């Protein structure tokens, strides 16, 4: 997200909308890799963080990231959504 748009609640609205779509699709859990500057935003949206890791992009660039997850529903037989969220 461009810095001039940060702090306006836009990121939270986007995450909330994506969670709504995921629930409608029957997704039980969301996994993502957040950049270090996005970690707090995702935590405020209810995601829990793991230890810091390194994201290896398809173009062979490396970026520090934080693997995060959020349980959407309590059903273990539903599909998981794997996504990469980088800012």
PDB file of N, CA, C and O in Angstrom:
ATOM      1  N   UNK A   1       0.844  -1.168   0.000  1.00  0.00           N
ATOM      2  CA  UNK A   1       0.000   0.000   0.000  1.00  0.00           C
ATOM      3  C   UNK A   1       0.894   1.237   0.000  1.00  0.00           C
ATOM      4  O   UNK A   1       1.904   1.286   0.702  1.00  0.00           O
ATOM      5  N   UNK A   2       0.522   2.206  -0.772  1.00  0.00           N
ATOM      6  CA  UNK A   2       1.286   3.451  -0.803  1.00  0.00           C
ATOM      7  C   UNK A   2       1.195   4.158   0.545  1.00  0.00           C
ATOM      8  O   UNK A   2       0.125   4.202   1.152  1.00  0.00           O
ATOM      9  N   UNK A   3       2.307   4.707   1.014  1.00  0.00           N
ATOM     10  CA  UNK A   3       2.315   5.358   2.330  1.00  0.00           C
ATOM     11  C   UNK A   3       1.222   6.405   2.519  1.00  0.00           C
ATOM     12  O   UNK A   3       0.698   6.543   3.624  1.00  0.00           O
ATOM     13  N   UNK A   4       0.865   7.146   1.468  1.00  0.00           N
ATOM     14  CA  UNK A   4      -0.146   8.194   1.636  1.00  0.00           C
ATOM     15  C   UNK A   4      -1.535   7.628   1.955  1.00  0.00           C
ATOM     16  O   UNK A   4      -2.409   8.363   2.416  1.00  0.00           O
ATOM     17  N   UNK A   5      -1.744   6.337   1.715  1.00  0.00           N
ATOM     18  CA  UNK A   5      -3.027   5.712   2.013  1.00  0.00           C
ATOM     19  C   UNK A   5      -3.017   4.930   3.325  1.00  0.00           C
ATOM     20  O   UNK A   5      -4.060   4.437   3.756  1.00  0.00           O
ATOM     21  N   UNK A   6      -1.864   4.813   3.959  1.00  0.00           N
ATOM     22  CA  UNK A   6      -1.763   4.064   5.213  1.00  0.00           C
ATOM     23  C   UNK A   6      -2.455   4.818   6.344  1.00  0.00           C
ATOM     24  O   UNK A   6      -2.537   6.047   6.334  1.00  0.00           O
ATOM     25  N   UNK A   7      -2.950   4.061   7.313  1.00  0.00           N
ATOM     26  CA  UNK A   7      -3.568   4.660   8.490  1.00  0.00           C
ATOM     27  C   UNK A   7      -4.994   5.138   8.277  1.00  0.00           C
ATOM     28  O   UNK A   7      -5.549   5.825   9.135  1.00  0.00           O
ATOM     29  N   UNK A   8      -5.596   4.785   7.146  1.00  0.00           N
ATOM     30  CA  UNK A   8      -6.963   5.212   6.854  1.00  0.00           C
ATOM     31  C   UNK A   8      -7.973   4.069   6.973  1.00  0.00           C
ATOM     32  O   UNK A   8      -9.158   4.255   6.695  1.00  0.00           O
ATOM     33  N   UNK A   9      -7.510   2.894   7.381  1.00  0.00           N
ATOM     34  CA  UNK A   9      -8.411   1.753   7.518  1.00  0.00           C
ATOM     35  C   UNK A   9      -8.669   1.001   6.222  1.00  0.00           C
ATOM     36  O   UNK A   9      -9.490   0.084   6.192  1.00  0.00           O
ATOM     37  N   UNK A  10      -7.984   1.376   5.160  1.00  0.00           N
ATOM     38  CA  UNK A  10      -8.201   0.730   3.865  1.00  0.00           C
ATOM     39  C   UNK A  10      -7.735  -0.724   3.903  1.00  0.00           C
ATOM     40  O   UNK A  10      -8.428  -1.614   3.409  1.00  0.00           O
ATOM     41  N   UNK A  11      -6.563  -0.964   4.487  1.00  0.00           N
ATOM     42  CA  UNK A  11      -6.038  -2.328   4.580  1.00  0.00           C
ATOM     43  C   UNK A  11      -6.965  -3.232   5.367  1.00  0.00           C
ATOM     44  O   UNK A  11      -7.207  -4.372   4.968  1.00  0.00           O
ATOM     45  N   UNK A  12      -7.484  -2.742   6.474  1.00  0.00           N
ATOM     46  CA  UNK A  12      -8.400  -3.538   7.299  1.00  0.00           C
ATOM     47  C   UNK A  12      -9.671  -3.862   6.522  1.00  0.00           C
ATOM     48  O   UNK A  12     -10.176  -4.981   6.605  1.00  0.00           O
ATOM     49  N   UNK A  13     -10.192  -2.898   5.768  1.00  0.00           N
ATOM     50  CA  UNK A  13     -11.390  -3.150   4.960  1.00  0.00           C
ATOM     51  C   UNK A  13     -11.115  -4.204   3.893  1.00  0.00           C
ATOM     52  O   UNK A  13     -11.966  -5.053   3.626  1.00  0.00           O
ATOM     53  N   UNK A  14      -9.932  -4.156   3.283  1.00  0.00           N
ATOM     54  CA  UNK A  14      -9.585  -5.149   2.267  1.00  0.00           C
ATOM     55  C   UNK A  14      -9.489  -6.540   2.889  1.00  0.00           C
ATOM     56  O   UNK A  14     -10.009  -7.507   2.333  1.00  0.00           O
ATOM     57  N   UNK A  15      -8.823  -6.641   4.042  1.00  0.00           N
ATOM     58  CA  UNK A  15      -8.684  -7.937   4.708  1.00  0.00           C
ATOM     59  C   UNK A  15     -10.055  -8.467   5.121  1.00  0.00           C
ATOM     60  O   UNK A  15     -10.340  -9.650   4.935  1.00  0.00           O
ATOM     61  N   UNK A  16     -10.900  -7.612   5.674  1.00  0.00           N
ATOM     62  CA  UNK A  16     -12.248  -8.020   6.086  1.00  0.00           C
ATOM     63  C   UNK A  16     -13.045  -8.537   4.892  1.00  0.00           C
ATOM     64  O   UNK A  16     -13.745  -9.544   5.001  1.00  0.00           O
ATOM     65  N   UNK A  17     -12.941  -7.858   3.766  1.00  0.00           N
ATOM     66  CA  UNK A  17     -13.656  -8.297   2.560  1.00  0.00           C
ATOM     67  C   UNK A  17     -13.131  -9.651   2.076  1.00  0.00           C
ATOM     68  O   UNK A  17     -13.916 -10.530   1.722  1.00  0.00           O
ATOM     69  N   UNK A  18     -11.810  -9.820   2.059  1.00  0.00           N
ATOM     70  CA  UNK A  18     -11.233 -11.093   1.626  1.00  0.00           C
ATOM     71  C   UNK A  18     -11.611 -12.228   2.569  1.00  0.00           C
ATOM     72  O   UNK A  18     -11.847 -13.351   2.122  1.00  0.00           O
ATOM     73  N   UNK A  19     -11.671 -11.947   3.872  1.00  0.00           N
ATOM     74  CA  UNK A  19     -12.114 -12.967   4.829  1.00  0.00           C
ATOM     75  C   UNK A  19     -13.560 -13.364   4.552  1.00  0.00           C
ATOM     76  O   UNK A  19     -13.902 -14.544   4.618  1.00  0.00           O
ATOM     77  N   UNK A  20     -14.404 -12.396   4.243  1.00  0.00           N
ATOM     78  CA  UNK A  20     -15.805 -12.675   3.912  1.00  0.00           C
ATOM     79  C   UNK A  20     -15.892 -13.597   2.692  1.00  0.00           C
ATOM     80  O   UNK A  20     -16.640 -14.574   2.699  1.00  0.00           O
ATOM     81  N   UNK A  21     -15.124 -13.281   1.648  1.00  0.00           N
ATOM     82  CA  UNK A  21     -15.114 -14.121   0.452  1.00  0.00           C
ATOM     83  C   UNK A  21     -14.597 -15.521   0.765  1.00  0.00           C
ATOM     84  O   UNK A  21     -15.127 -16.510   0.257  1.00  0.00           O
ATOM     85  N   UNK A  22     -13.568 -15.605   1.596  1.00  0.00           N
ATOM     86  CA  UNK A  22     -13.003 -16.907   1.967  1.00  0.00           C
ATOM     87  C   UNK A  22     -14.027 -17.744   2.724  1.00  0.00           C
ATOM     88  O   UNK A  22     -14.177 -18.935   2.452  1.00  0.00           O
ATOM     89  N   UNK A  23     -14.728 -17.134   3.666  1.00  0.00           N
ATOM     90  CA  UNK A  23     -15.757 -17.864   4.420  1.00  0.00           C
ATOM     91  C   UNK A  23     -16.850 -18.377   3.475  1.00  0.00           C
ATOM     92  O   UNK A  23     -17.287 -19.522   3.592  1.00  0.00           O
ATOM     93  N   UNK A  24     -17.288 -17.528   2.539  1.00  0.00           N
ATOM     94  CA  UNK A  24     -18.317 -17.945   1.576  1.00  0.00           C
ATOM     95  C   UNK A  24     -17.839 -19.114   0.732  1.00  0.00           C
ATOM     96  O   UNK A  24     -18.644 -19.943   0.308  1.00  0.00           O
ATOM     97  N   UNK A  25     -16.532 -19.190   0.484  1.00  0.00           N
ATOM     98  CA  UNK A  25     -15.962 -20.277  -0.315  1.00  0.00           C
ATOM     99  C   UNK A  25     -15.676 -21.520   0.523  1.00  0.00           C
ATOM    100  O   UNK A  25     -15.203 -22.525  -0.007  1.00  0.00           O
ATOM    101  N   UNK A  26     -15.956 -21.463   1.824  1.00  0.00           N
ATOM    102  CA  UNK A  26     -15.739 -22.617   2.687  1.00  0.00           C
ATOM    103  C   UNK A  26     -14.323 -22.765   3.193  1.00  0.00           C
ATOM    104  O   UNK A  26     -13.925 -23.854   3.607  1.00  0.00           O
ATOM    105  N   UNK A  27     -13.556 -21.692   3.169  1.00  0.00           N
ATOM    106  CA  UNK A  27     -12.170 -21.734   3.645  1.00  0.00           C
ATOM    107  C   UNK A  27     -12.162 -21.696   5.168  1.00  0.00           C
ATOM    108  O   UNK A  27     -12.839 -20.869   5.778  1.00  0.00           O
ATOM    109  N   UNK A  28     -11.398 -22.589   5.777  1.00  0.00           N
ATOM    110  CA  UNK A  28     -11.345 -22.680   7.233  1.00  0.00           C
ATOM    111  C   UNK A  28     -10.250 -21.823   7.839  1.00  0.00           C
ATOM    112  O   UNK A  28     -10.397 -21.316   8.951  1.00  0.00           O
ATOM    113  N   UNK A  29      -9.150 -21.660   7.112  1.00  0.00           N
ATOM    114  CA  UNK A  29      -7.979 -20.999   7.683  1.00  0.00           C
ATOM    115  C   UNK A  29      -7.230 -20.257   6.586  1.00  0.00           C
ATOM    116  O   UNK A  29      -7.105 -20.753   5.466  1.00  0.00           O
ATOM    117  N   UNK A  30      -6.731 -19.066   6.912  1.00  0.00           N
ATOM    118  CA  UNK A  30      -5.928 -18.297   5.961  1.00  0.00           C
ATOM    119  C   UNK A  30      -4.485 -18.280   6.449  1.00  0.00           C
ATOM    120  O   UNK A  30      -4.215 -18.002   7.618  1.00  0.00           O
ATOM    121  N   UNK A  31      -3.570 -18.579   5.545  1.00  0.00           N
ATOM    122  CA  UNK A  31      -2.132 -18.488   5.800  1.00  0.00           C
ATOM    123  C   UNK A  31      -1.583 -17.412   4.874  1.00  0.00           C
ATOM    124  O   UNK A  31      -1.948 -17.358   3.699  1.00  0.00           O
ATOM    125  N   UNK A  32      -0.711 -16.559   5.391  1.00  0.00           N
ATOM    126  CA  UNK A  32      -0.089 -15.547   4.542  1.00  0.00           C
ATOM    127  C   UNK A  32       1.304 -15.236   5.050  1.00  0.00           C
ATOM    128  O   UNK A  32       1.657 -15.578   6.179  1.00  0.00           O
ATOM    129  N   UNK A  33       2.073 -14.602   4.229  1.00  0.00           N
ATOM    130  CA  UNK A  33       3.409 -14.143   4.610  1.00  0.00           C
ATOM    131  C   UNK A  33       3.406 -12.629   4.489  1.00  0.00           C
ATOM    132  O   UNK A  33       3.367 -12.089   3.383  1.00  0.00           O
ATOM    133  N   UNK A  34       3.446 -11.946   5.619  1.00  0.00           N
ATOM    134  CA  UNK A  34       3.388 -10.485   5.649  1.00  0.00           C
ATOM    135  C   UNK A  34       4.788  -9.899   5.697  1.00  0.00           C
ATOM    136  O   UNK A  34       5.691 -10.471   6.307  1.00  0.00           O
ATOM    137  N   UNK A  35       4.961  -8.762   5.055  1.00  0.00           N
ATOM    138  CA  UNK A  35       6.215  -8.043   5.220  1.00  0.00           C
ATOM    139  C   UNK A  35       6.265  -7.516   6.650  1.00  0.00           C
ATOM    140  O   UNK A  35       5.242  -7.442   7.330  1.00  0.00           O
ATOM    141  N   UNK A  36       7.455  -7.155   7.094  1.00  0.00           N
ATOM    142  CA  UNK A  36       7.613  -6.711   8.478  1.00  0.00           C
ATOM    143  C   UNK A  36       6.766  -5.482   8.780  1.00  0.00           C
ATOM    144  O   UNK A  36       6.226  -5.360   9.880  1.00  0.00           O
ATOM    145  N   UNK A  37       6.641  -4.574   7.822  1.00  0.00           N
ATOM    146  CA  UNK A  37       5.852  -3.373   8.087  1.00  0.00           C
ATOM    147  C   UNK A  37       4.348  -3.634   8.050  1.00  0.00           C
ATOM    148  O   UNK A  37       3.574  -2.782   8.486  1.00  0.00           O
ATOM    149  N   UNK A  38       3.915  -4.784   7.543  1.00  0.00           N
ATOM    150  CA  UNK A  38       2.492  -5.116   7.504  1.00  0.00           C
ATOM    151  C   UNK A  38       2.063  -5.997   8.674  1.00  0.00           C
ATOM    152  O   UNK A  38       0.868  -6.222   8.869  1.00  0.00           O
ATOM    153  N   UNK A  39       3.012  -6.492   9.446  1.00  0.00           N
ATOM    154  CA  UNK A  39       2.693  -7.431  10.524  1.00  0.00           C
ATOM    155  C   UNK A  39       1.658  -6.867  11.493  1.00  0.00           C
ATOM    156  O   UNK A  39       0.691  -7.555  11.817  1.00  0.00           O
ATOM    157  N   UNK A  40       1.834  -5.646  11.959  1.00  0.00           N
ATOM    158  CA  UNK A  40       0.895  -5.069  12.928  1.00  0.00           C
ATOM    159  C   UNK A  40      -0.511  -4.946  12.360  1.00  0.00           C
ATOM    160  O   UNK A  40      -1.490  -5.164  13.073  1.00  0.00           O
ATOM    161  N   UNK A  41      -0.616  -4.602  11.097  1.00  0.00           N
ATOM    162  CA  UNK A  41      -1.930  -4.495  10.455  1.00  0.00           C
ATOM    163  C   UNK A  41      -2.661  -5.834  10.521  1.00  0.00           C
ATOM    164  O   UNK A  41      -3.834  -5.890  10.891  1.00  0.00           O
ATOM    165  N   UNK A  42      -1.967  -6.905  10.162  1.00  0.00           N
ATOM    166  CA  UNK A  42      -2.596  -8.223  10.190  1.00  0.00           C
ATOM    167  C   UNK A  42      -2.903  -8.665  11.620  1.00  0.00           C
ATOM    168  O   UNK A  42      -3.923  -9.313  11.853  1.00  0.00           O
ATOM    169  N   UNK A  43      -2.049  -8.332  12.572  1.00  0.00           N
ATOM    170  CA  UNK A  43      -2.340  -8.674  13.963  1.00  0.00           C
ATOM    171  C   UNK A  43      -3.609  -7.974  14.430  1.00  0.00           C
ATOM    172  O   UNK A  43      -4.418  -8.571  15.140  1.00  0.00           O
ATOM    173  N   UNK A  44      -3.791  -6.716  14.042  1.00  0.00           N
ATOM    174  CA  UNK A  44      -5.015  -5.995  14.399  1.00  0.00           C
ATOM    175  C   UNK A  44      -6.253  -6.629  13.759  1.00  0.00           C
ATOM    176  O   UNK A  44      -7.371  -6.448  14.241  1.00  0.00           O
ATOM    177  N   UNK A  45      -6.045  -7.363  12.684  1.00  0.00           N
ATOM    178  CA  UNK A  45      -7.147  -8.056  12.017  1.00  0.00           C
ATOM    179  C   UNK A  45      -7.340  -9.472  12.557  1.00  0.00           C
ATOM    180  O   UNK A  45      -8.162 -10.226  12.037  1.00  0.00           O
ATOM    181  N   UNK A  46      -6.595  -9.836  13.590  1.00  0.00           N
ATOM    182  CA  UNK A  46      -6.787 -11.132  14.230  1.00  0.00           C
ATOM    183  C   UNK A  46      -5.855 -12.242  13.794  1.00  0.00           C
ATOM    184  O   UNK A  46      -6.047 -13.391  14.192  1.00  0.00           O
ATOM    185  N   UNK A  47      -4.855 -11.937  12.991  1.00  0.00           N
ATOM    186  CA  UNK A  47      -3.888 -12.950  12.571  1.00  0.00           C
ATOM    187  C   UNK A  47      -2.841 -13.141  13.660  1.00  0.00           C
ATOM    188  O   UNK A  47      -2.499 -12.200  14.376  1.00  0.00           O
ATOM    189  N   UNK A  48      -2.336 -14.364  13.780  1.00  0.00           N
ATOM    190  CA  UNK A  48      -1.251 -14.643  14.714  1.00  0.00           C
ATOM    191  C   UNK A  48       0.021 -14.898  13.914  1.00  0.00           C
ATOM    192  O   UNK A  48      -0.007 -15.479  12.829  1.00  0.00           O
ATOM    193  N   UNK A  49       1.131 -14.449  14.479  1.00  0.00           N
ATOM    194  CA  UNK A  49       2.414 -14.502  13.780  1.00  0.00           C
ATOM    195  C   UNK A  49       3.269 -15.663  14.257  1.00  0.00           C
ATOM    196  O   UNK A  49       3.179 -16.094  15.406  1.00  0.00           O
ATOM    197  N   UNK A  50       4.093 -16.155  13.358  1.00  0.00           N
ATOM    198  CA  UNK A  50       5.146 -17.112  13.679  1.00  0.00           C
ATOM    199  C   UNK A  50       6.456 -16.340  13.736  1.00  0.00           C
ATOM    200  O   UNK A  50       6.467 -15.111  13.653  1.00  0.00           O
ATOM    201  N   UNK A  51       7.545 -17.057  13.877  1.00  0.00           N
ATOM    202  CA  UNK A  51       8.861 -16.416  13.886  1.00  0.00           C
ATOM    203  C   UNK A  51       9.166 -15.832  12.511  1.00  0.00           C
ATOM    204  O   UNK A  51       8.670 -16.322  11.496  1.00  0.00           O
ATOM    205  N   UNK A  52       9.967 -14.806  12.487  1.00  0.00           N
ATOM    206  CA  UNK A  52      10.363 -14.160  11.235  1.00  0.00           C
ATOM    207  C   UNK A  52      11.010 -15.176  10.303  1.00  0.00           C
ATOM    208  O   UNK A  52      11.724 -16.072  10.752  1.00  0.00           O
ATOM    209  N   UNK A  53      10.759 -15.035   9.013  1.00  0.00           N
ATOM    210  CA  UNK A  53      11.289 -15.957   8.011  1.00  0.00           C
ATOM    211  C   UNK A  53      11.778 -15.148   6.808  1.00  0.00           C
ATOM    212  O   UNK A  53      11.775 -13.917   6.823  1.00  0.00           O
ATOM    213  N   UNK A  54      12.191 -15.860   5.781  1.00  0.00           N
ATOM    214  CA  UNK A  54      12.633 -15.230   4.540  1.00  0.00           C
ATOM    215  C   UNK A  54      11.710 -15.697   3.419  1.00  0.00           C
ATOM    216  O   UNK A  54      11.521 -16.897   3.220  1.00  0.00           O
ATOM    217  N   UNK A  55      11.140 -14.746   2.694  1.00  0.00           N
ATOM    218  CA  UNK A  55      10.321 -15.042   1.518  1.00  0.00           C
ATOM    219  C   UNK A  55      11.241 -15.050   0.306  1.00  0.00           C
ATOM    220  O   UNK A  55      11.980 -14.093   0.076  1.00  0.00           O
ATOM    221  N   UNK A  56      11.198 -16.124  -0.466  1.00  0.00           N
ATOM    222  CA  UNK A  56      11.980 -16.242  -1.697  1.00  0.00           C
ATOM    223  C   UNK A  56      11.040 -16.049  -2.876  1.00  0.00           C
ATOM    224  O   UNK A  56      10.208 -16.911  -3.157  1.00  0.00           O
ATOM    225  N   UNK A  57      11.168 -14.931  -3.559  1.00  0.00           N
ATOM    226  CA  UNK A  57      10.275 -14.622  -4.676  1.00  0.00           C
ATOM    227  C   UNK A  57      10.639 -15.461  -5.894  1.00  0.00           C
ATOM    228  O   UNK A  57      11.756 -15.970  -5.985  1.00  0.00           O
ATOM    229  N   UNK A  58       9.702 -15.608  -6.833  1.00  0.00           N
ATOM    230  CA  UNK A  58      10.004 -16.339  -8.068  1.00  0.00           C
ATOM    231  C   UNK A  58      11.170 -15.721  -8.842  1.00  0.00           C
ATOM    232  O   UNK A  58      11.850 -16.414  -9.598  1.00  0.00           O
ATOM    233  N   UNK A  59      11.400 -14.424  -8.653  1.00  0.00           N
ATOM    234  CA  UNK A  59      12.519 -13.768  -9.347  1.00  0.00           C
ATOM    235  C   UNK A  59      13.813 -13.847  -8.537  1.00  0.00           C
ATOM    236  O   UNK A  59      14.781 -13.142  -8.823  1.00  0.00           O
ATOM    237  N   UNK A  60      13.815 -14.717  -7.523  1.00  0.00           N
ATOM    238  CA  UNK A  60      14.982 -15.019  -6.693  1.00  0.00           C
ATOM    239  C   UNK A  60      15.396 -13.890  -5.753  1.00  0.00           C
ATOM    240  O   UNK A  60      16.527 -13.885  -5.267  1.00  0.00           O
ATOM    241  N   UNK A  61      14.512 -12.942  -5.489  1.00  0.00           N
ATOM    242  CA  UNK A  61      14.779 -11.927  -4.473  1.00  0.00           C
ATOM    243  C   UNK A  61      14.354 -12.477  -3.120  1.00  0.00           C
ATOM    244  O   UNK A  61      13.416 -13.270  -3.031  1.00  0.00           O
ATOM    245  N   UNK A  62      15.035 -12.060  -2.083  1.00  0.00           N
ATOM    246  CA  UNK A  62      14.686 -12.483  -0.733  1.00  0.00           C
ATOM    247  C   UNK A  62      14.191 -11.282   0.058  1.00  0.00           C
ATOM    248  O   UNK A  62      14.709 -10.174  -0.075  1.00  0.00           O
ATOM    249  N   UNK A  63      13.177 -11.524   0.887  1.00  0.00           N
ATOM    250  CA  UNK A  63      12.568 -10.465   1.669  1.00  0.00           C
ATOM    251  C   UNK A  63      12.192 -11.017   3.033  1.00  0.00           C
ATOM    252  O   UNK A  63      11.579 -12.081   3.126  1.00  0.00           O
ATOM    253  N   UNK A  64      12.556 -10.299   4.097  1.00  0.00           N
ATOM    254  CA  UNK A  64      12.148 -10.720   5.436  1.00  0.00           C
ATOM    255  C   UNK A  64      10.627 -10.658   5.518  1.00  0.00           C
ATOM    256  O   UNK A  64      10.009  -9.707   5.041  1.00  0.00           O
ATOM    257  N   UNK A  65      10.040 -11.668   6.119  1.00  0.00           N
ATOM    258  CA  UNK A  65       8.586 -11.715   6.243  1.00  0.00           C
ATOM    259  C   UNK A  65       8.206 -12.404   7.546  1.00  0.00           C
ATOM    260  O   UNK A  65       9.053 -12.949   8.254  1.00  0.00           O
ATOM    261  N   UNK A  66       6.926 -12.366   7.840  1.00  0.00           N
ATOM    262  CA  UNK A  66       6.390 -13.019   9.029  1.00  0.00           C
ATOM    263  C   UNK A  66       5.234 -13.913   8.584  1.00  0.00           C
ATOM    264  O   UNK A  66       4.193 -13.402   8.169  1.00  0.00           O
ATOM    265  N   UNK A  67       5.392 -15.241   8.662  1.00  0.00           N
ATOM    266  CA  UNK A  67       4.264 -16.126   8.364  1.00  0.00           C
ATOM    267  C   UNK A  67       3.160 -15.886   9.394  1.00  0.00           C
ATOM    268  O   UNK A  67       3.427 -15.808  10.594  1.00  0.00           O
ATOM    269  N   UNK A  68       1.930 -15.771   8.921  1.00  0.00           N
ATOM    270  CA  UNK A  68       0.802 -15.489   9.805  1.00  0.00           C
ATOM    271  C   UNK A  68      -0.372 -16.368   9.399  1.00  0.00           C
ATOM    272  O   UNK A  68      -0.448 -16.860   8.274  1.00  0.00           O
ATOM    273  N   UNK A  69      -1.287 -16.551  10.352  1.00  0.00           N
ATOM    274  CA  UNK A  69      -2.475 -17.347  10.041  1.00  0.00           C
ATOM    275  C   UNK A  69      -3.658 -16.852  10.855  1.00  0.00           C
ATOM    276  O   UNK A  69      -3.513 -16.185  11.879  1.00  0.00           O
ATOM    277  N   UNK A  70      -4.828 -17.205  10.357  1.00  0.00           N
ATOM    278  CA  UNK A  70      -6.064 -16.882  11.064  1.00  0.00           C
ATOM    279  C   UNK A  70      -7.068 -17.986  10.799  1.00  0.00           C
ATOM    280  O   UNK A  70      -7.331 -18.340   9.650  1.00  0.00           O
ATOM    281  N   UNK A  71      -7.620 -18.522  11.862  1.00  0.00           N
ATOM    282  CA  UNK A  71      -8.659 -19.538  11.772  1.00  0.00           C
ATOM    283  C   UNK A  71      -9.981 -18.821  11.522  1.00  0.00           C
ATOM    284  O   UNK A  71     -10.371 -17.956  12.307  1.00  0.00           O
ATOM    285  N   UNK A  72     -10.668 -19.164  10.449  1.00  0.00           N
ATOM    286  CA  UNK A  72     -11.945 -18.527  10.129  1.00  0.00           C
ATOM    287  C   UNK A  72     -13.124 -19.289  10.699  1.00  0.00           C
ATOM    288  O   UNK A  72     -14.084 -18.689  11.183  1.00  0.00           O
ATOM    289  N   UNK A  73     -13.055 -20.616  10.641  1.00  0.00           N
ATOM    290  CA  UNK A  73     -14.116 -21.468  11.174  1.00  0.00           C
ATOM    291  C   UNK A  73     -13.476 -22.618  11.930  1.00  0.00           C
ATOM    292  O   UNK A  73     -12.277 -22.863  11.799  1.00  0.00           O
ATOM    293  N   UNK A  74     -14.255 -23.308  12.700  1.00  0.00           N
ATOM    294  CA  UNK A  74     -13.731 -24.392  13.527  1.00  0.00           C
ATOM    295  C   UNK A  74     -13.745 -25.752  12.842  1.00  0.00           C
ATOM    296  O   UNK A  74     -13.364 -26.749  13.455  1.00  0.00           O
ATOM    297  N   UNK A  75     -14.167 -25.814  11.613  1.00  0.00           N
ATOM    298  CA  UNK A  75     -14.243 -27.097  10.916  1.00  0.00           C
ATOM    299  C   UNK A  75     -12.877 -27.469  10.347  1.00  0.00           C
ATOM    300  O   UNK A  75     -12.259 -26.681   9.630  1.00  0.00           O
ATOM    301  N   UNK A  76     -12.412 -28.668  10.667  1.00  0.00           N
ATOM    302  CA  UNK A  76     -11.098 -29.097  10.189  1.00  0.00           C
ATOM    303  C   UNK A  76     -11.156 -29.737   8.809  1.00  0.00           C
ATOM    304  O   UNK A  76     -10.114 -29.990   8.203  1.00  0.00           O
ATOM    305  N   UNK A  77     -12.354 -30.002   8.307  1.00  0.00           N
ATOM    306  CA  UNK A  77     -12.462 -30.670   7.012  1.00  0.00           C
ATOM    307  C   UNK A  77     -12.616 -29.691   5.850  1.00  0.00           C
ATOM    308  O   UNK A  77     -12.826 -30.121   4.716  1.00  0.00           O
ATOM    309  N   UNK A  78     -12.519 -28.406   6.101  1.00  0.00           N
ATOM    310  CA  UNK A  78     -12.639 -27.423   5.030  1.00  0.00           C
ATOM    311  C   UNK A  78     -11.278 -27.105   4.448  1.00  0.00           C
ATOM    312  O   UNK A  78     -10.255 -27.361   5.083  1.00  0.00           O
ATOM    313  N   UNK A  79     -11.255 -26.548   3.241  1.00  0.00           N
ATOM    314  CA  UNK A  79     -10.003 -26.225   2.572  1.00  0.00           C
ATOM    315  C   UNK A  79      -9.284 -25.060   3.238  1.00  0.00           C
ATOM    316  O   UNK A  79      -9.906 -24.190   3.848  1.00  0.00           O
ATOM    317  N   UNK A  80      -7.984 -25.064   3.110  1.00  0.00           N
ATOM    318  CA  UNK A  80      -7.155 -23.954   3.572  1.00  0.00           C
ATOM    319  C   UNK A  80      -6.825 -23.067   2.383  1.00  0.00           C
ATOM    320  O   UNK A  80      -6.699 -23.537   1.252  1.00  0.00           O
ATOM    321  N   UNK A  81      -6.689 -21.803   2.653  1.00  0.00           N
ATOM    322  CA  UNK A  81      -6.298 -20.851   1.613  1.00  0.00           C
ATOM    323  C   UNK A  81      -4.863 -20.445   1.856  1.00  0.00           C
ATOM    324  O   UNK A  81      -4.539 -19.905   2.914  1.00  0.00           O
ATOM    325  N   UNK A  82      -4.009 -20.697   0.898  1.00  0.00           N
ATOM    326  CA  UNK A  82      -2.620 -20.261   0.966  1.00  0.00           C
ATOM    327  C   UNK A  82      -2.497 -19.023   0.104  1.00  0.00           C
ATOM    328  O   UNK A  82      -2.830 -19.049  -1.081  1.00  0.00           O
ATOM    329  N   UNK A  83      -2.036 -17.969   0.675  1.00  0.00           N
ATOM    330  CA  UNK A  83      -1.837 -16.756  -0.113  1.00  0.00           C
ATOM    331  C   UNK A  83      -0.589 -16.050   0.359  1.00  0.00           C
ATOM    332  O   UNK A  83      -0.116 -16.269   1.474  1.00  0.00           O
ATOM    333  N   UNK A  84      -0.078 -15.229  -0.474  1.00  0.00           N
ATOM    334  CA  UNK A  84       1.094 -14.438  -0.136  1.00  0.00           C
ATOM    335  C   UNK A  84       0.669 -12.986  -0.141  1.00  0.00           C
ATOM    336  O   UNK A  84       0.213 -12.460  -1.157  1.00  0.00           O
ATOM    337  N   UNK A  85       0.822 -12.347   0.999  1.00  0.00           N
ATOM    338  CA  UNK A  85       0.456 -10.938   1.106  1.00  0.00           C
ATOM    339  C   UNK A  85       1.714 -10.146   1.379  1.00  0.00           C
ATOM    340  O   UNK A  85       2.300 -10.238   2.458  1.00  0.00           O
ATOM    341  N   UNK A  86       2.113  -9.391   0.423  1.00  0.00           N
ATOM    342  CA  UNK A  86       3.324  -8.588   0.559  1.00  0.00           C
ATOM    343  C   UNK A  86       2.994  -7.147   0.247  1.00  0.00           C
ATOM    344  O   UNK A  86       2.255  -6.854  -0.692  1.00  0.00           O
ATOM    345  N   UNK A  87       3.541  -6.263   1.033  1.00  0.00           N
ATOM    346  CA  UNK A  87       3.396  -4.830   0.768  1.00  0.00           C
ATOM    347  C   UNK A  87       4.750  -4.273   0.468  1.00  0.00           C
ATOM    348  O   UNK A  87       4.882  -3.076   0.212  1.00  0.00           O
TER     349      UNK A  87
END
